[in-house]
Structure formats: structure tokens, C-alpha cells
């Protein structure tokens, strides 16, 4: 389908910053690469799922709605169980996979191998209705690698898969894991299809509960992620799982929520081993935080959102740009309050990775053709002094459709000093 694209350049809003770091984002140009209609092309990109890019510059991602209007689990408006889409650098969209319920519902984040195959999970649907792991060939042929079916081994997978160097895939389920509780699991799926539960979460106070995020893996095979609940304060955790399944809680969010609350996205890691993440709630204003856990285990809130012009409720995962020393992300709400967005249309932000309290607003959505309410992770690439940030919005774009709020967009934000 043709792209409904445009470009918009706005001056960035600088909060508590000084040169030279503040120079980044003074000229931020947003291009809408594609606008969803909620029909066969998909609609409402899946919350938290970051786009991925191949070596030709094509983008891939999932939507939670649109696609097959007769999907057995969907009910309008809008209909459909979601799609996996491809958008070229020039804004041409094609659908690689249409969820029907029997082959999955609500596809989550994706990973791509060297041959161009995509791997992902669907949170619902499949043979038993509890979700599945799938592979898509470059031409869109689907192979179901695993179907979830029982409490003890986990069900309702959430987030993207992460591969290791041997071709094993790792992921997490939101529920399941044993008779004592249904707090979710971290699993491993071998290239031969052997499914193993590495860890079943036990909940508060000594373990996490409900891992609702992507995992990452380090060079030693350790996995890192977050849980929405559990931990000492029952407000969520950041965890590490060793290759043998041993779990370490790197941080438990406090019961007061002052340090953050209920993370819904995973963490990213820089070259020094520092972890960065966000929570959509908690902090000094209750509007969410950006946090850092150093390689030695020190926890720091880098920024506390107020829900005003600086944004609020960050949900998607961050992108880290090494050379400039900032982490970039999206705030689902806050920013400009318009008739389209009573509590703000959301924005794209950057926060200093080293100095707490320094934020730069790179772009504020209007809820019109540019989209509204970005809930995706940020894909970040520095290219020749320009920082290209890619993401999606869950609403805005075309007027009408998808609850009358628009079905969302795919955008590119070019940030220059």
C-alpha cells in the first residue's frame, strides 16, 4: 500500500540541559512512513514492541488489530487479530503474516536471523488458545515452533524472542509456571524444538511476577528482563537469569513506588554493562521514570516524568546511542494537550545516560496525521552525525477507524545537532 507520508520539523523543548549535549535535537524532523487503516494492512501496533530493521533498511513490526476480519477471537471495532508487517524506507507496506486465531493472535516483537527469517510470539491463539512461537520465512510462510498449553510450563508469551549463538530462542510468558502460583516463566526453545522452563517465577517478596517484556542476553548467556509485580515491594523487579536458570533480582521497586513502578518493557545494556529501562508509573510525580542500574548494581532514577510538557507514562523499551551519551524513548502521554488527546498525545524524548534530571523533548505528537500515543520501543541508529529514531504510535494518523481515534503510524525521527 502507498505510504501516507509527510515531514514535520519542530524545535525541541530543552529542560534543564546545557551545551554541548543539549545541542542534539535542536532540529528534529519527523517523517510518517506509513499510516495504518485498521483493515487488511493492520492497525494499532502492539504495545511495547520495537521495530526491527534489516540490512536493506526495511522495517518490520506487529499490530494487535486489523488483518483478518473473521478472526475467531476478535470483536469489532476494529476487527482482526493483528498482522506482521514490512515497511520499506520509502513507505511501501506489505503484510507478511495475518493472524487468524488458529495460527496465533496479537503477534509480539520480532527478531530476524541472517537468512531473513523472522521469529516471534503470539500472546493468544494457536492450537490450545494460549499463544505460540512462530517463524516466518522472508516470503511470509509461517512455521509454528511451539504451542503453549498448560500452567506448569507457562502460557501467554509476551515480548520478543532473543537468540543465542547456537540458535536457541529465549522468551518469557506472562502466566503459568507451577501449582503454587501462575506468575510466568522464562523459557528456552532449542533449534530442534525442545522446550525448557529455565525459571518459574514465585512472586513477592523474594521473586518477580508476570514478566511482561523483552529479554536481552549478554556474552556469557545471562538473560535480563523485568516483571510487572513481585519483589520486596510487590511493584516489580529487574532480574537476571543465568544459563543454568539461577535467578538474581537486580532491583525490586519499592512499595511506595518512589523509584518507579510496574515496568512493562525490558532493559537495554550499553558496552560497559549498565542497564537502562523505564516504568510507566511511579516516581516523584507518579508518571513514570527512566532508570539505570550500573554494572556494579547501583540503581539510579535518571529522570522522573511529570505528565506535562516533558511527557508521562513511558511504556516501550529505550534505545541507547553510545557516542552522544543519551537514551531515547517514547512517552505514551503528556506533551501537547489537544482535543484529540485529553491528557496529551505523547512524545519522543532523550535523557542523559550519566547525569540525572536532564531531559530533551525531541518531538511532541499532535494526534493528527503524525499519530498519537507512542507505546512502542525505540529503534535508534546514529548515521553520519544524524540520529535516526524509528517507532510506532497506537492511534492517530487517519481520522476515524480504530475506535474513532486513528489506527496508528510508523514514524522516523531524524535528530541533528
C-alpha positions in Angstrom: 0.0 0.0 0.0 1.2 3.5 -0.7 2.6 5.5 2.2 0.7 8.4 3.5 3.8 10.3 4.5 4.8 13.8 5.4 7.6 15.6 7.2 7.4 18.0 10.1 10.2 19.9 11.7 9.7 21.3 15.1 12.1 23.0 17.6 12.8 20.7 20.5 11.9 21.6 24.1 15.0 21.7 26.3 14.6 21.0 30.0 17.5 21.6 32.4 20.2 21.0 29.8 23.3 22.8 28.8 25.7 22.6 25.8 27.0 20.5 24.2 24.6 17.7 24.9 21.6 19.9 24.6 22.5 20.7 21.0 21.2 17.3 20.0 17.6 17.6 18.9 17.5 21.3 18.1 16.4 20.2 14.7 14.2 17.1 14.7 12.4 16.1 11.5 9.6 13.6 11.8 8.5 11.6 8.8 5.4 9.4 8.8 6.5 6.3 6.8 3.1 4.6 7.0 -0.4 5.2 8.3 -2.5 2.1 9.2 -6.1 1.8 8.2 -7.2 -1.0 10.5 -8.1 -3.2 7.6 -6.0 -5.8 5.9 -2.9 -3.7 6.5 -3.2 -3.9 10.3 -3.9 -1.4 13.0 -2.9 -0.4 16.5 0.8 -1.5 16.6 1.4 -3.9 19.5 2.2 -2.1 22.7 5.8 -2.3 23.7 7.0 -3.9 20.5 10.0 -2.2 19.0 10.6 -2.2 15.2 13.5 -4.1 13.8 15.4 -3.2 10.6 17.2 -5.4 8.0 20.3 -4.6 6.1 18.3 -3.0 3.3 16.6 -0.6 5.6 13.2 -2.3 5.7 11.3 -2.1 9.0 9.3 -5.0 10.5 6.8 -5.0 13.3 3.5 -6.4 14.6 0.0 -4.9 15.1 -2.6 -6.1 17.6 -5.6 -5.4 15.4 -6.6 -5.4 11.7 -5.9 -8.2 9.3 -8.5 -10.9 9.1 -11.9 -9.5 9.9 -13.2 -13.0 10.6 -10.6 -13.8 13.2 -12.2 -16.2 15.7 -11.1 -14.3 18.7 -11.5 -10.7 17.6 -14.6 -8.5 18.0 -15.1 -5.0 16.4 -14.2 -2.3 16.5 -11.7 -2.8 15.0 -11.7 -6.4 13.9 -8.8 -8.7 13.3 -6.2 -10.5 15.4 -3.2 -8.5 14.0 -0.5 -8.8 11.4 3.2 -8.8 11.0 4.1 -6.0 8.5 7.1 -4.8 6.5 7.6 -1.1 5.6 10.3 -0.1 3.1 12.4 3.0 3.5 10.1 4.7 1.0 7.0 3.9 2.9 5.6 0.9 1.0 3.9 -1.6 3.3 3.3 -5.3 2.8 1.8 -7.8 5.2 3.9 -10.9 5.8 1.6 -12.7 8.2 -2.1 -12.3 9.1 -3.2 -13.8 12.4 -6.4 -15.8 12.2 -6.6 -17.1 15.8 -5.7 -20.7 14.9 -2.2 -19.5 13.8 -2.0 -17.0 16.6 -3.5 -13.8 17.9 -1.7 -10.5 18.8 1.8 -11.0 17.5 4.6 -9.6 19.7 8.0 -8.2 19.0 10.3 -9.8 16.3 13.8 -10.9 15.7 15.5 -11.7 12.4 18.2 -14.1 11.5 20.9 -13.8 8.9 18.8 -15.6 6.3 16.0 -13.1 6.7 13.7 -15.3 8.7 11.6 -13.6 11.4 10.9 -15.1 14.8 8.2 -14.0 17.2 5.4 -14.9 19.6 1.7 -14.6 19.6 0.2 -13.9 23.0 -3.1 -15.8 22.3 -4.5 -18.2 19.8 -2.8 -21.3 18.4 -3.7 -24.9 18.9 -4.7 -24.5 22.5 -5.6 -20.8 22.6 -2.7 -19.9 24.9 -0.2 -18.5 22.4 2.7 -19.8 20.3 6.2 -19.3 19.0 6.5 -18.9 15.2 8.9 -18.5 12.4 8.2 -16.5 9.2 10.2 -17.1 6.0 11.2 -14.0 4.0 8.2 -14.7 1.8 5.8 -14.9 4.8 5.5 -18.7 5.2 4.7 -19.4 8.8 6.0 -22.4 10.8 4.7 -22.9 14.4 7.7 -23.9 16.5 5.8 -24.3 19.8 2.3 -24.0 21.1 1.7 -23.2 24.8 -0.9 -25.3 26.5 -0.5 -25.8 30.3 0.0 -23.9 33.5 3.2 -25.6 34.7 5.2 -24.8 31.5 3.9 -21.3 31.0 1.3 -19.7 28.7 0.6 -16.3 27.1 4.0 -15.4 25.8 4.8 -11.7 25.8 7.6 -9.8 24.2 10.2 -10.6 21.6 12.4 -13.7 21.5 16.1 -13.4 21.9 18.5 -15.9 20.2 21.9 -17.1 21.3 24.9 -18.1 19.1 23.7 -21.7 19.0 20.3 -20.9 17.6 18.4 -21.3 20.9 15.5 -18.9 21.4 14.6 -17.4 24.8 11.5 -15.7 25.9 9.0 -15.2 28.7 5.4 -16.0 29.4 3.1 -13.7 31.4 1.4 -16.6 33.1 1.9 -20.1 34.2 4.9 -21.8 36.0 3.6 -24.1 38.6 0.8 -25.0 41.0 1.9 -22.6 43.7 1.2 -19.6 41.5 0.8 -18.5 37.9 3.5 -15.8 37.8 5.1 -16.6 34.5 8.3 -18.3 33.3 11.5 -17.7 31.3 11.8 -20.4 28.7 14.3 -21.8 26.2 13.4 -23.3 22.8 16.2 -25.3 21.0 16.6 -25.4 17.2 15.2 -29.0 17.4 12.0 -27.7 19.2 12.8 -28.9 22.7 11.1 -26.5 25.2 12.6 -26.0 28.6 11.5 -23.8 31.5 14.6 -22.1 32.8 12.8 -20.3 35.7 9.2 -20.2 37.1 8.6 -17.0 39.0 7.3 -17.3 42.5 6.1 -13.8 43.3 6.7 -11.4 46.2 8.7 -11.0 48.3 11.7 -13.0 47.0 11.0 -13.3 43.3 9.3 -11.4 40.5 5.9 -12.0 39.0 4.4 -11.5 35.5 7.4 -10.9 33.1 5.8 -8.5 30.5 8.8 -7.6 28.5 11.6 -8.5 26.0 14.7 -10.2 27.3 18.3 -9.4 26.4 21.3 -11.7 26.6 24.9 -10.9 27.4 28.1 -12.6 26.0 28.0 -15.1 28.9 24.5 -16.2 28.1 22.9 -14.5 31.0 19.3 -13.2 30.4 17.9 -9.9 31.7 14.3 -8.7 31.9 11.7 -7.2 34.1 8.5 -8.2 35.9 5.4 -6.1 36.5 4.9 -7.3 40.0 6.7 -9.2 42.7 9.9 -8.3 44.6 10.2 -6.9 48.0 7.8 -4.1 47.4 5.5 -6.1 45.0 5.9 -3.3 42.5 8.0 -5.2 40.0 11.6 -6.3 39.5 14.6 -6.2 37.2 16.1 -9.7 37.1 19.0 -11.8 35.7 18.7 -15.5 34.8 21.9 -17.5 34.4 22.2 -20.2 31.7 21.6 -22.8 34.4 18.4 -21.0 35.5 19.6 -19.3 38.6 17.8 -16.0 39.2 19.2 -12.8 40.7 16.9 -9.9 41.5 19.0 -6.8 40.4 16.4 -4.4 41.7 13.0 -4.6 43.5 10.9 -1.5 43.1 9.8 -0.1 46.4 6.3 -0.4 47.8 5.9 3.4 47.7 6.6 3.5 44.0 9.0 6.4 44.5 11.7 4.7 42.4 9.3 3.5 39.7 6.5 1.0 39.5 5.4 -1.9 37.3 7.8 -2.0 34.4 6.1 -3.1 31.2 9.2 -3.1 29.0 12.6 -4.7 29.3 16.1 -3.3 29.7 18.9 -2.4 27.3 22.6 -2.7 28.1 25.5 -0.5 27.0 29.0 -1.6 26.3 30.0 -1.1 29.9 27.3 -3.4 31.2 25.0 -0.7 32.5 21.2 -1.4 32.2 18.6 1.2 31.3 14.8 0.9 31.5 11.6 2.7 32.1 8.5 2.3 34.3 5.1 3.8 33.2 4.1 4.6 36.8 5.7 5.7 40.0 8.5 8.2 40.5 8.1 11.6 42.3 5.1 12.5 40.3 3.6 9.1 39.7 4.1 9.5 35.9 7.0 7.1 35.4 10.7 7.1 35.4 13.8 6.4 33.4 16.3 4.3 35.5 19.8 3.0 35.3 21.4 0.0 37.0 25.2 0.2 36.9 27.4 -2.8 36.2 28.1 -2.8 39.9 24.5 -2.8 40.9 23.8 0.8 41.8 20.3 1.9 41.0 19.6 5.5 39.9 16.5 7.2 38.7 17.8 9.3 35.7 14.5 11.1 35.1 11.1 11.5 36.8 8.3 12.4 34.4 5.6 14.9 35.5 3.0 14.2 32.8 3.2 17.7 31.5 5.3 19.1 28.6 8.0 16.6 29.5 5.7 13.6 28.9 4.4 10.8 31.1 3.9 7.0 31.2 6.8 5.6 29.2 6.0 2.1 28.2 8.2 1.0 25.3 11.9 0.0 25.7 14.7 2.5 25.3 17.3 2.9 22.5 20.9 3.8 23.5 23.1 6.0 21.4 26.7 5.4 22.6 28.5 8.3 21.1 26.1 11.0 22.4 25.6 9.6 25.9 21.8 9.6 26.0 19.0 7.1 26.0 16.0 7.7 23.8 12.4 6.6 24.3 8.7 7.4 24.0 6.2 8.7 26.5 2.7 7.5 25.7 1.0 10.6 27.2 1.9 14.1 28.2 3.2 16.7 25.8 0.6 18.7 23.9 -2.9 18.5 25.2 -5.4 18.8 22.3 -9.0 18.0 21.5 -7.6 14.7 20.2 -5.6 13.9 23.4 -7.2 15.0 26.6 -4.1 14.0 28.7 -1.5 14.6 25.9 -0.6 12.9 22.7 2.8 11.7 23.8 6.3 12.4 22.7 9.8 11.2 21.9 12.4 12.1 24.5 16.1 11.7 25.2 17.6 11.5 28.7 21.2 11.8 29.8 22.7 8.4 30.5 25.1 9.8 33.0 23.5 12.9 34.8 20.1 12.5 36.5 17.4 15.1 35.7 18.4 16.1 32.2 15.8 15.5 29.6 15.3 16.7 26.0 12.0 16.5 24.2 12.7 15.6 20.6 9.2 15.6 19.2 5.7 16.1 20.5 2.8 14.4 18.7 -0.3 16.3 17.8 -2.8 13.4 17.4 -3.4 14.3 13.8 -1.6 12.9 10.7 1.6 12.4 12.7 0.0 10.0 15.2 -0.6 9.9 18.9 0.3 7.8 22.0 3.6 6.1 21.1 3.8 2.9 23.2 6.5 1.2 21.2 10.2 0.8 21.9 12.6 3.0 20.1 15.0 1.7 17.4 18.0 4.0 17.3 20.7 4.4 14.7 23.5 7.0 14.6 24.4 7.7 10.9 26.9 10.3 9.9 26.1 12.7 12.8 22.3 12.2 12.4 20.4 10.1 14.9 17.6 8.2 13.2 14.9 7.0 15.6 12.1 4.7 14.5 8.9 3.8 16.3 5.1 3.5 16.1 2.1 5.2 17.6 -1.1 3.2 18.6 -3.5 5.9 17.5 -3.7 9.0 15.3 -3.0 9.1 11.6 -6.2 8.8 9.6 -9.3 10.3 11.0 -11.8 7.7 12.2 -11.3 3.9 12.4 -9.9 2.0 15.4 -12.3 3.4 18.0 -12.5 6.7 16.1 -9.0 7.7 17.2 -7.0 6.5 14.2 -5.1 3.2 13.8 -1.6 4.5 14.3 1.5 5.2 12.3 5.1 4.1 11.7 7.5 7.1 12.0 11.1 8.1 11.6 12.6 10.9 13.6 15.8 12.4 12.3 17.7 14.2 15.0 20.6 16.5 14.2 22.8 18.8 16.4 
